[in-house]
């Protein structure tokens, strides 16, 4: 799952949803030691715009509702447990963890005051209540589907699509150039016969 993919995709045109990656969130005014930088966080009810960090007290005290963490080899179980407790204590409604090395995806959802684990048989095919997107694990990766059912493309797939579009554009330009060359040759032939091609238009 790409951080850039999630940041740029589904809420690009929605003014009051703030999405950020690797961005410090301070939930408590006056205590800058209480902070965390989720890999991806989504905040409904807050406008887009530049910020140096997410200071919750300056954001109508709205906590990020959805948080994603993408595991790296350096992440330890104790660290991930601390993150879970932090998100639980400070109001996160949905918390997802993806391990790209082991193709493992887990999630927790707020029930009362706690983040409860989504059962293993439910997580594959799970639809985020807030985001409306569906998560599908395959043997090779985690696939993410838009609310309309279309799959988000991976960076590799997007690059392939860009290359295909460039090839199509290049072919169209080549055809246009060939047509122009034929038109220029025809115009030259007409001039050789004393006919002004502009007068034929």
C-alpha positions in Angstrom: 0.0 0.0 0.0 1.5 3.3 -1.1 1.4 6.3 1.2 1.2 8.6 -1.8 -1.6 6.6 -3.2 -3.8 7.0 -0.1 -2.9 10.7 0.3 -3.8 11.6 -3.3 -6.7 9.4 -4.3 -10.2 9.4 -2.9 -10.5 12.7 -1.1 -8.6 14.9 -3.6 -11.8 16.9 -4.4 -13.3 16.9 -0.9 -12.5 20.2 0.8 -13.1 19.2 4.4 -11.0 16.0 4.6 -7.3 16.4 5.6 -5.0 13.5 4.7 -1.4 13.4 5.6 1.5 11.0 5.8 4.4 10.8 8.2 3.0 14.0 9.9 3.3 14.8 13.6 0.0 14.8 15.5 -0.1 16.6 18.8 -3.3 15.8 20.6 -2.7 17.7 23.9 -2.2 21.5 24.1 0.8 22.4 26.2 2.5 19.0 26.1 4.7 18.6 23.0 6.0 15.3 24.3 2.7 13.6 23.6 2.9 13.2 19.9 3.0 10.6 17.1 3.5 10.5 13.4 1.1 8.0 11.7 2.2 6.7 8.3 -1.2 7.9 7.0 -3.9 9.7 8.9 -7.3 10.9 7.7 -9.2 13.7 9.4 -12.8 14.3 8.5 -14.2 17.8 9.2 -10.9 19.7 8.7 -9.9 21.6 5.6 -7.0 20.8 3.4 -4.0 23.2 3.6 -0.4 23.5 4.6 0.5 22.8 8.3 3.7 22.2 10.0 2.1 19.6 12.2 -1.4 18.6 13.3 -2.1 20.4 16.6 -5.5 19.1 17.6 -6.5 22.1 19.7 -6.1 24.3 16.7 -8.3 21.9 14.6 -11.6 22.2 16.6 -10.2 19.4 18.8 -11.0 16.9 16.0 -8.7 13.8 16.2 -7.8 11.8 13.1 -10.5 9.3 12.7 -8.6 6.8 10.5 -4.9 5.8 10.9 -2.7 3.5 8.9 0.7 2.1 9.9 2.9 0.3 7.4 5.3 -2.1 9.1 9.0 -2.1 8.4 11.6 -4.6 9.7 12.5 -2.2 12.6 9.0 -2.1 14.1 8.8 -4.1 17.3 5.7 -5.6 19.0 6.1 -3.3 22.0 6.2 -0.3 19.8 3.1 -1.3 17.9 1.3 -1.9 21.1 2.2 1.6 22.3 0.8 3.0 19.1 -2.4 1.1 19.5 -2.9 2.4 23.0 -2.0 5.9 21.9 -4.6 5.8 19.1 -7.2 4.3 21.4 -6.6 6.9 24.1 -6.8 9.9 21.7 -9.9 9.1 19.8 -8.9 7.2 16.6 -12.0 5.3 15.2 -10.2 3.0 12.7 -6.6 1.7 12.9 -5.1 -0.5 10.3 -1.6 -2.1 10.1 -0.1 -3.6 6.9 3.0 -5.7 6.8 4.2 -5.8 3.2 6.9 -8.3 3.9 4.6 -10.9 5.2 1.5 -9.8 3.3 -0.5 -9.4 6.5 -3.2 -6.9 7.2 -4.9 -6.3 10.6 -7.4 -3.7 11.8 -9.1 -2.4 14.8 -12.3 -0.4 15.1 -13.6 1.7 18.0 -16.2 0.1 20.1 -17.2 2.3 23.1 -13.9 3.6 24.3 -11.7 0.8 23.0 -10.2 -0.2 19.7 -11.3 -3.8 19.2 -9.5 -6.1 16.8 -11.4 -6.9 13.6 -11.7 -10.7 13.4 -9.4 -12.5 11.0 -12.3 -13.9 9.0 -13.7 -10.4 8.6 -10.6 -8.4 7.7 -10.2 -9.9 4.2 -12.8 -8.0 2.3 -13.3 -5.5 5.0 -14.9 -2.2 4.1 -13.8 0.8 6.1 -16.9 2.5 7.6 -15.3 6.0 7.3 -13.5 5.7 4.0 -15.8 3.3 2.2 -12.8 1.5 0.7 -12.4 -2.3 0.6 -9.3 -4.2 1.5 -8.5 -7.5 -0.2 -5.5 -9.6 0.6 -4.0 -11.8 -2.1 -1.0 -14.1 -1.9 1.2 -11.2 -3.3 -0.2 -8.0 -1.9 -3.0 -6.0 -0.3 -5.4 -4.7 -2.9 -7.5 -1.6 -2.1 -10.8 -0.9 -3.9 -12.6 2.4 -4.3 -16.2 2.8 -3.1 -17.3 2.4 -6.7 -15.5 -1.0 -6.9 -12.5 0.1 -9.0 -9.1 -1.0 -7.8 -6.5 1.5 -6.8 -3.5 1.2 -9.0 -0.1 0.5 -7.6 2.8 2.9 -8.5 4.1 0.2 -11.0 0.6 0.0 -12.6 0.3 3.8 -12.7 3.8 3.9 -14.4 2.7 1.3 -17.0 -0.5 3.3 -17.7 1.5 6.5 -18.1 3.8 4.7 -20.6 0.9 3.3 -22.5 -0.7 6.8 -22.7 2.6 8.3 -23.9 2.9 5.6 -26.6 -0.6 6.4 -27.7 0.2 10.1 -27.8 3.4 9.4 -29.7 1.5 7.3 -32.3 -1.1 10.0 -32.7 1.6 12.6 -33.3 3.3 10.4 -35.8 0.0 9.9 -37.7 -0.6 13.7 -37.6 3.0 14.4 -38.9 2.5 11.9 -41.7 -0.8 13.4 -42.7 0.8 16.9 -42.7 3.7 15.6 -44.8 1.2 14.2 -47.4 -0.7 17.5 -47.4 2.5 19.4 -47.9 3.5 17.2 -50.8 0.1 17.5 -52.4 0.2 21.3 -52.0 3.7 21.3 -53.7 2.4 19.3 -56.6 -0.5 21.7 -57.1 1.8 24.7 -57.1 4.0 23.0 -59.7 0.9 22.8 -61.9 0.1 26.5 -61.3 -2.7 25.9 -58.8 -2.7 27.8 -55.5 -3.9 25.2 -52.9 -5.0 28.0 -50.6 -7.6 29.1 -53.2 -9.1 25.6 -53.1 -10.1 26.0 -49.4 
